């Protein structure tokens, strides 16, 4: 489209991803199991799936409970 703004964004994810996922595309990362996140074990992933139905990184990012907790934590960091 005419006048469309395009932006390239570079993000270093090597500290937050399992080594096997460092060079994956965004789509591949979102569809990856939550164990693709550094520090999330296969056992943790099983518990997340059982408790919240979270199977992928996308599921985790879209989970309403995680979103509410993140919003509350952000509000708490700005309150006196």
KEFI-457448 format. One line per field, with one value per atom (N, C-alpha, C, O): x, y, z; residue in one letter. Coordinates in pm, 1 decimal, always signed. Layout:
N
u <- X|... .
v <- Y|... .
w <- Z|... .
resn <- A|... .
# end
This chain:
80
u <- +82.8|+0.0|+87.9|+196.2|+40.3|+111.7|+111.9|+8.7|+228.2|+239.3|+249.9|+250.1|+258.8|+267.2|+405.0|+507.4|+405.7|+529.1|+573.1|+494.7|+697.1|+752.9|+868.2|+946.8|+876.6|+980.0|+1041.6|+971.0|+1172.0|+1242.6|+1281.5|+1335.3|+1253.5|+1285.2|+1378.7|+1351.4|+1488.1|+1582.2|+1573.3|+1579.6|+1558.6|+1547.8|+1642.3|+1641.2|+1723.3|+1814.1|+1740.3|+1712.1|+1709.6|+1631.3|+1713.8|+1659.9|+1844.9|+1927.5|+1925.6|+1953.2|+1894.3|+1890.9|+1757.7|+1749.7|+1654.5|+1522.5|+1472.4|+1363.1|+1552.0|+1511.8|+1607.4|+1726.8|+1554.9|+1637.0|+1722.8|+1677.3|+1845.1|+1939.8|+1881.6|+1910.5|+1800.8|+1744.9|+1648.1|+1614.3|+1603.6|+1503.1|+1556.3|+1480.9|+1682.4|+1738.2|+1729.1|+1718.5|+1733.0|+1732.6|+1600.8|+1596.0|+1495.3|+1364.6|+1293.9|+1323.9|+1200.6|+1119.9|+1020.6|+999.3|+960.6|+860.4|+744.3|+698.2|+698.3|+588.3|+627.6|+548.2|+750.1|+795.9|+805.3|+772.2|+850.8|+860.4|+722.8|+704.4|+627.4|+492.3|+426.5|+348.0|+457.8|+400.2|+483.1|+444.6|+595.4|+683.8|+625.3|+545.2|+665.7|+620.9|+678.0|+781.2|+611.8|+659.5|+798.3|+867.5|+839.7|+974.8|+1081.5|+1200.7|+1040.3|+1134.1|+1185.9|+1287.9|+1115.3|+1158.2|+1261.7|+1241.3|+1371.2|+1477.1|+1421.6|+1353.3|+1450.7|+1406.3|+1274.4|+1234.3|+1206.1|+1081.0|+1112.6|+1144.5|+1103.6|+1135.9|+1017.8|+907.5|+1041.9|+933.5|+829.7|+710.0|+874.3|+782.0|+696.2|+575.9|+760.1|+684.8|+578.9|+464.8|+618.8|+527.2|+408.3|+295.5|+432.1|+322.4|+225.8|+104.3|+279.9|+194.4|+112.5|-5.4|+174.4|+102.0|-10.2|-119.2|+17.2|-85.2|-200.7|-317.4|-167.4|-271.9|-356.0|-478.2|-290.7|-360.8|-433.6|-543.8|-373.1|-427.3|-450.0|-497.0|-417.8|-431.7|-326.2|-343.1|-216.9|-109.4|-13.1|+49.1|-2.0|+86.9|+195.8|+302.0|+169.6|+265.4|+299.9|+233.3|+404.5|+442.3|+327.3|+300.6|+259.8|+144.4|+34.5|-24.2|+6.8|-94.6|-59.2|-145.7|+67.0|+110.0|+92.0|+43.1|+131.4|+119.4|-23.7|-51.3|-115.1|-255.9|-338.5|-458.7|-277.1|-350.8|-400.7|-322.8|-531.1|-590.6|-536.5|-524.7|-503.4|-451.7|-312.2|-281.0|-229.3|-96.4|-106.5|-30.9|-200.3|-218.5|-263.2|-213.3|-356.5|-404.6|-291.8|-272.5|-217.9|-107.7|-1.2|+51.9|+29.8|+127.8|+78.2|+155.0|-48.6|-105.3|-103.9|-69.4|-140.6|-137.5|+3.0|+24.1|+98.7|+238.4|+287.8|+360.4|+248.8|+287.6|+224.9|+291.0|+98.5|+31.9|+99.5|+119.6|+133.7|+199.5|+333.3|+372.8|+404.6|+536.1|+525.7|+624.0|+406.9|+386.5|+307.5|+284.0|+266.7|+189.1|+281.0|+390.8|+236.3|+318.2|+292.2|+351.7 .
v <- -117.5|+0.0|+124.7|+126.0|+226.9|+352.3|+415.5|+420.3|+463.7|+528.6|+432.1|+474.8|+302.7|+203.6|+210.4|+214.2|+211.8|+216.9|+75.8|-3.4|+43.8|-87.0|-64.6|+29.0|-152.2|-138.4|-274.8|-374.7|-277.4|-398.3|-386.1|-284.2|-491.4|-491.3|-607.2|-720.5|-579.5|-684.1|-702.1|-605.9|-826.4|-857.6|-972.5|-1073.9|-957.6|-1064.0|-1155.1|-1116.5|-1274.8|-1367.5|-1482.4|-1573.6|-1477.9|-1591.1|-1618.8|-1731.4|-1521.0|-1539.7|-1597.4|-1648.3|-1589.9|-1634.6|-1758.3|-1807.7|-1808.3|-1926.0|-2041.7|-2021.5|-2162.1|-2281.7|-2273.3|-2224.6|-2320.3|-2310.7|-2362.4|-2307.2|-2466.6|-2526.4|-2433.3|-2458.5|-2327.4|-2238.6|-2099.3|-2014.3|-2074.8|-1939.6|-1884.6|-1763.2|-1968.9|-1921.1|-1946.1|-1943.9|-1969.5|-1994.8|-1863.8|-1758.9|-1872.0|-1754.6|-1725.9|-1809.2|-1609.4|-1573.1|-1672.9|-1716.4|-1708.1|-1804.9|-1938.6|-1999.2|-1984.5|-2109.8|-2100.1|-2195.0|-1984.2|-1965.2|-1965.9|-2027.4|-1899.0|-1894.3|-2031.2|-2061.7|-2113.3|-2246.9|-2352.3|-2469.1|-2311.3|-2403.9|-2438.9|-2363.4|-2553.5|-2587.3|-2486.8|-2425.0|-2470.2|-2372.5|-2407.2|-2320.4|-2530.7|-2569.3|-2506.0|-2518.8|-2437.9|-2362.6|-2239.4|-2181.8|-2199.8|-2086.6|-2134.6|-2235.5|-2063.0|-2100.1|-2105.4|-2012.9|-2212.2|-2226.1|-2299.3|-2329.7|-2328.2|-2404.3|-2548.2|-2575.3|-2638.2|-2778.8|-2850.0|-2795.7|-2970.4|-3051.8|-3079.6|-3082.3|-3100.2|-3121.8|-2999.4|-3010.5|-2880.4|-2755.3|-2744.2|-2705.8|-2778.7|-2771.3|-2863.9|-2828.3|-2981.9|-3075.0|-3017.1|-3031.6|-2951.9|-2891.0|-2775.0|-2760.3|-2693.4|-2583.2|-2635.1|-2578.0|-2743.4|-2802.5|-2857.4|-2838.4|-2925.3|-2985.1|-2878.9|-2891.0|-2775.7|-2674.5|-2570.9|-2528.8|-2529.8|-2416.3|-2445.7|-2358.4|-2565.3|-2595.9|-2528.1|-2513.7|-2486.1|-2415.8|-2519.2|-2596.2|-2519.3|-2613.5|-2544.0|-2601.5|-2421.0|-2348.4|-2213.6|-2167.6|-2152.6|-2018.9|-1922.3|-1833.5|-1939.0|-1854.7|-1870.4|-1771.7|-1994.9|-2019.5|-1946.0|-1886.4|-1950.5|-1884.5|-1733.8|-1669.3|-1678.3|-1534.8|-1485.6|-1370.5|-1572.4|-1534.7|-1575.5|-1549.4|-1638.2|-1687.4|-1571.9|-1485.0|-1571.1|-1460.0|-1449.9|-1339.1|-1560.7|-1556.0|-1493.8|-1416.4|-1527.9|-1469.1|-1319.7|-1239.5|-1282.7|-1141.2|-1060.1|-949.9|-1113.9|-1043.5|-1030.5|-923.7|-1138.4|-1134.2|-1032.7|-959.7|-1027.8|-932.8|-789.1|-701.5|-765.1|-630.6|-589.3|-475.5|-679.7|-648.4|-620.6|-528.2|-697.8|-675.2|-539.9|-470.3|-501.9|-372.2|-258.9|-159.5|-274.1|-172.9|-163.0|-53.5|-277.7|-278.6|-210.8|-151.1|-219.1|-155.3|-3.7|+67.4|+45.8|+190.6|+251.4|+372.2|+168.0|+222.3|+254.2|+199.6|+341.1|+385.1|+301.7|+322.6 .
w <- +0.0|+0.0|+0.0|+58.4|-65.1|-70.1|+68.5|+135.6|+110.9|+239.8|+357.9|+473.4|+328.9|+436.5|+501.8|+433.6|+632.6|+708.4|+741.0|+793.5|+710.6|+744.5|+839.8|+824.6|+938.4|+1039.1|+1066.7|+1080.8|+1074.1|+1111.5|+1257.5|+1300.8|+1332.5|+1474.7|+1502.7|+1463.2|+1570.0|+1609.1|+1760.0|+1836.5|+1800.5|+1942.3|+1972.7|+1903.0|+2075.2|+2117.0|+2214.2|+2327.6|+2169.5|+2250.6|+2306.4|+2369.0|+2283.6|+2323.7|+2473.9|+2515.3|+2555.0|+2700.8|+2749.4|+2861.2|+2667.4|+2711.2|+2637.1|+2665.0|+2542.9|+2466.4|+2488.6|+2510.7|+2482.6|+2478.9|+2352.5|+2249.0|+2361.4|+2248.4|+2117.0|+2010.9|+2122.7|+2001.2|+1928.0|+1812.4|+1993.0|+1933.8|+1902.1|+1854.7|+1926.8|+1910.2|+1768.6|+1751.3|+1668.1|+1529.8|+1457.8|+1334.8|+1532.0|+1472.1|+1438.6|+1495.6|+1346.2|+1310.1|+1421.5|+1509.6|+1417.5|+1517.0|+1515.1|+1620.6|+1398.9|+1388.0|+1451.2|+1523.2|+1424.1|+1482.5|+1634.9|+1706.0|+1684.3|+1829.3|+1894.8|+1999.9|+1834.4|+1891.5|+1892.8|+1982.6|+1794.3|+1785.0|+1859.0|+1864.6|+1915.0|+1986.6|+2123.1|+2178.4|+2176.8|+2312.9|+2412.2|+2385.7|+2525.7|+2624.8|+2676.5|+2729.7|+2662.2|+2703.2|+2613.5|+2641.6|+2506.2|+2423.3|+2497.3|+2459.6|+2602.3|+2684.0|+2784.8|+2852.3|+2794.4|+2886.8|+3028.5|+3072.5|+3098.5|+3235.9|+3252.5|+3364.8|+3141.5|+3147.9|+3107.0|+2991.2|+3201.7|+3174.7|+3109.5|+3102.2|+3062.9|+3007.7|+3115.7|+3087.2|+3239.0|+3350.8|+3377.2|+3401.1|+3372.8|+3388.2|+3278.6|+3304.3|+3156.0|+3041.8|+3062.7|+3028.7|+3117.9|+3144.5|+3247.6|+3234.5|+3349.7|+3451.9|+3394.3|+3426.5|+3309.9|+3246.4|+3157.2|+3153.5|+3085.7|+2998.7|+3082.2|+3048.1|+3191.3|+3274.9|+3345.5|+3353.4|+3396.3|+3475.7|+3391.4|+3426.4|+3281.0|+3204.5|+3056.1|+2983.2|+3010.6|+2868.1|+2783.1|+2662.0|+2846.2|+2775.1|+2717.1|+2790.3|+2583.9|+2518.0|+2436.3|+2412.4|+2393.7|+2310.0|+2373.6|+2466.4|+2321.6|+2366.6|+2339.6|+2420.5|+2227.2|+2193.2|+2298.1|+2342.4|+2337.6|+2441.1|+2569.5|+2633.9|+2605.9|+2729.6|+2718.0|+2810.7|+2604.7|+2583.8|+2579.9|+2613.8|+2538.5|+2527.9|+2649.6|+2653.3|+2748.0|+2863.3|+2949.5|+2988.7|+2978.8|+3053.4|+3195.1|+3247.4|+3258.5|+3395.7|+3400.2|+3490.7|+3302.7|+3296.3|+3265.8|+3320.5|+3178.1|+3143.6|+3264.5|+3287.4|+3341.6|+3460.7|+3563.3|+3621.4|+3585.4|+3681.6|+3638.7|+3722.4|+3510.1|+3458.3|+3476.8|+3516.5|+3448.3|+3465.8|+3613.1|+3644.9|+3702.1|+3844.9|+3892.8|+3971.3|+3847.8|+3886.8|+3836.7|+3907.8|+3714.2|+3660.7|+3742.0|+3771.9|+3777.2|+3859.5|+3996.8|+4049.3|+4053.3|+4184.0|+4184.5|+4284.7|+4072.5|+4067.1|+4054.1|+4074.9|+4019.7|+4004.4|+4119.7|+4122.5|+4214.3|+4326.7|+4443.2|+4453.9|+4528.5|+4641.6|+4757.3|+4863.1 .
resn <- X|X|X|X|X|X|X|X|X|X|X|X|X|X|X|X|X|X|X|X|X|X|X|X|X|X|X|X|X|X|X|X|X|X|X|X|X|X|X|X|X|X|X|X|X|X|X|X|X|X|X|X|X|X|X|X|X|X|X|X|X|X|X|X|X|X|X|X|X|X|X|X|X|X|X|X|X|X|X|X|X|X|X|X|X|X|X|X|X|X|X|X|X|X|X|X|X|X|X|X|X|X|X|X|X|X|X|X|X|X|X|X|X|X|X|X|X|X|X|X|X|X|X|X|X|X|X|X|X|X|X|X|X|X|X|X|X|X|X|X|X|X|X|X|X|X|X|X|X|X|X|X|X|X|X|X|X|X|X|X|X|X|X|X|X|X|X|X|X|X|X|X|X|X|X|X|X|X|X|X|X|X|X|X|X|X|X|X|X|X|X|X|X|X|X|X|X|X|X|X|X|X|X|X|X|X|X|X|X|X|X|X|X|X|X|X|X|X|X|X|X|X|X|X|X|X|X|X|X|X|X|X|X|X|X|X|X|X|X|X|X|X|X|X|X|X|X|X|X|X|X|X|X|X|X|X|X|X|X|X|X|X|X|X|X|X|X|X|X|X|X|X|X|X|X|X|X|X|X|X|X|X|X|X|X|X|X|X|X|X|X|X|X|X|X|X|X|X|X|X|X|X|X|X|X|X|X|X|X|X|X|X|X|X|X|X|X|X|X|X .
# end
